[in-house]
Amino acid sequence: MKKIKIVIIGGGFGGVYTARYLEKILDSKKTEITLINKTNYFLFTPMLHEVATGGLTPDSLIESLREIFREKSVNCVEDTVIEIDRTEKRVKTSLNSFDYDYLVISSGAETNYFGIPGVKENTFTLKNINDAISIRNHIIETFERVIETNNKDLLTCAVIGAGATGVELAVELIEYMKHTLCAYYRDSGLNKDDVKVSIITNTPEIITQFPADMRRIALSVLQKNDVNVITNSTVTKIEPHLITFGDGKTLKAHTIIWVAGVKPSLSLIKGLEIEVKGRMEINEYLQSTKNQEIFGLGDSSGNFPMLAQIAVQQAETVAYNINALINGRELKEFSTKIKGLLISLGQWYAIGHFGNITLRGPLMWWLWRTIYLFNFHSWKKRFEIAVEWTINLFYPRDITYLK
């Protein structure tokens, strides 16, 4: 009997959870699941800012896909998808091709520079593990250069983008520089006041996608930590260590980090019809409106918020509907359920919003970490991170330059 072939593009939250759900509900003797990803690991992106600021090691945020699906009926392929032939039902990669009966597209997103001159060339980004390592190395190297040159202007940083990633990064960055690195370099004449961190947004407020209470609390935490919050300011050009705004004003910053937005990666794959915003058009069952054997979820499709918890919820619906199509059953509509919103604001402080209630403080920080911990797939990885977090409670952040 010929097996039904299911191909999943993308090894992020949407892709991995779809594969996990499918593997549980389908008969491996009748189906074949193939997961294609550019790397051979799953990356826990919501915590990249901790790697960038010495709170976690890079290995902490990655899990081998083959280890996740060890003893499971999922074939993991490390490759780049270059084209989808919808007529022949075939996915073409840089090294091979894979036929499919059902296709799941969860290819994620990439940094969006919005065509602004100089952004790509003169800023750091925070989208993958190499980005986090680059930021961390640069910050450490900068402190060494300050000692050599006595130029404290090098300790100026600007984070452009005030979504969750930008706000979390800004707080962690100023804590890392002021409380960890300055302590190690205090004998060289550096002190906390030498560190200057700004966060920039073109919106009237920070984290605009979050409720008003969370925005207000986050702003107060940033200001308490001496982060310079610049709102209603559109960046029009970035030169080396210099930001230019729409009103002609400028801001000097030795380190500039761009986290102002992302865009779907679908434009890199030939053969797909995408919307003006770059996402795949889907129906209420998360099927492509052009080909109903193709499903889309996560950052690459629809108009849903680009949140990990949404991708995980969508994965369950996609798996259910593929199983329903195989067995001739009725499909299930997807409905968004935001279970809660959490944002960390440095060591021992986080904000959580559940229903109409907003909570903050160490308890929310503990809850944030606990929830994230159980979003990793293996107990081995959960244990490793729990141990690392425990050690970090008693010791300062790591300042090792990583190669």
Order of alpha helices (4+ residues) and beta strands (2+ residues): beta-alpha-beta-beta-alpha-beta-alpha-beta-beta-beta-beta-beta-beta-alpha-alpha-beta-alpha-beta-alpha-beta-beta-beta-beta-beta-beta-beta-alpha-beta-beta-beta-alpha-alpha
